[in-house]
Each structure stands twice: as C-alpha cells, then as structure tokens.
Amino acid sequence: MATSADVASHAGLSRSTVSQVLNGREHLFSKDTIERVRASAAELGYRPSLAGRTLARGTSDIVITLLSDVTFNPRLRQLVDTITEELAGAGLTNLIRFTGAENLLEDAILGLKPYGVISLAPLSDAQSSRLQRQGVHLVTQPEQVQTGIDNAIGRLQAQHLANGGYDTVVVVLPDAAREQRFASAREAGVHEWAAENGMTILPTLHVSAEQGGSASAVASLIGQRVGVAAYNDEIAMSVLSAAVHGGQRVPEDLGIVGIDNSPVASAMTPAITTVDYDIDFSAHGIVKILTGATSDLKYEDPVRIVSDRLRIIQGDTTPR
C-alpha cells in the first residue's frame, strides 16, 4: 500500500507539503501543488489512514447523525441518504446513531473525535455545550422547531379537508409510544385550524399498525361524513383498508390525508392524498450550516422556511 512518502516522491514534493495537503490544509498551497498531490495519490492508489488523519488534525472525517428512536420510514431514509451524499462530496463520512435513554451519549460520540454532529433528535443544553466545547461542529433542531413544523403539517391537513367539503375532522394516531414526539404536535395543528374555522372535532382515535388495527376505529365513524387527518401514510393506508372492508366510501364518506408522500401513498388504490415536505432543501441546508458554507439559515425562522415548502399531493382519498 502506498504511503504519503511514496506520494511525495512521485509528485516531486516534500513529505511535509504532501502531508499537509492530504490532511486538509490545502488552503496553504497553490492549485498546481494540490493537483500534483491529488494526481500522484490517485495514480499510486494512496488511501489515507483514518487514525493518522485524526491524530494530525485533532478530528476525524466522521459526522454523526443522531436520530430519534422512531420508525425509519422511506422519507427519513431519503433525508439521511441525501445528507450522506452531500457530506461525501465535502470529504466527510456520515455515521447514523439512534438515540435512546443513554446518559453518556456524548462520551460515545466524543470518543470518535467527529468533525461534526447533526442532531435530528433532542439534545439537552448540557450535551450541546459539551460537544461544542470539544470543537465539534454541531447542527441541532430545537424541540420547539420540530413542534412548529409538525403543527404546520397538521394545520395543512385540516385546511385541505375543509376545502374538500368536510365539516367534521378526526385525527388518527398510532398507539406506539415511540411516535408521540411528532404525534401530539400534528394533532394540535389539526385541532387548532379546525377550531379556528368552525369544523366539528371528533375525539382522536388511536390505532395499531397491525393488520385490522384500524377496523374498530373506522367502524365508529360509520354514518358520518368525516375528514381523517392520519399521522402518516402508513396510518392512512390502515384507515383506507378498514374503510374499504367496512363498506365505507372514500372519499364520499371518509376523506383521508396522510403525511410523508411515501411510495405507499401513490401505490395504493385509491391513491392516498398526502402532505409532502422538501427533503432536499432541508438536507442541503443542514450540510451547508455544518460545513460553514453559510450561516444564513441559522438566523431565519426555521419553522417558516420549512412550512412554506409543505404541499398537498392530491390523491384519490379526498375530492379533486
């Protein structure tokens, strides 16, 4: 395996120059020097030592993305994939970690000497401060921001159902405790918009994701014309299945709106109307802040810049 000394000899440069270029100090050298080092490294098949680079720079090329312990649905996977791709373009490697009740989470993170941490899960002020004191580039999404975004999603669901002619609305949530971080804010958004606009609000229904888990909940709606604001597309699919098996007409009797614009929404018959959000925009903004490419997004209203990009994807489960 080629070493940095081999690259230096091949490029006709000092080992010190090659080492600094290979360890992220390219700004100290001319474009021609940088290109010579890169060309020689590529020709010789040089692969940097992660341990060596970490020792030289004080940090690794690793970014850790922290995720809440929730269902890893296709849209969350898309967000993570996009972040990972953009980080790779910046020479960084993304590692995924699900957070739970671990008290020493930051100890495990700091042991890897990461370049940065992207936290899509709540961090305490003490955890954030400790990471930043160690020089870790930290991008967090405060709990109130996530709450505001989920609230906006719920409000959009209620508005769409009202526009479809439904005077009564019901929220359908999963009974899994792990989803409650997002569920309560979405429910509140539906109820707030409905109350502000004179809709009748039925008690929230909780269903399981198992086969037949929505049957009794949907049966309780027979005889009413109701708009259903589902927690996500999977719950919307469960409600739709129960309605079809129960002889209820969709969208004549039940109007159903999911969330996530997932593949299952468009694949269903009838196709599920759903709320979409701009994954690429969010991922791009996160990486730009982490790498210092911009600081603008830090000072804008993060709830508004995301909620302004929410949109309804019209399916067949609400009137066109």
Summary of the structure (lengths in Angstrom):
residues: 320
radius of gyration: 24.9
end to end distance: 62.9
largest distance: 83.4
contacts: 1021
relative contact order: 0.10
helix: 49%
strand: 16%
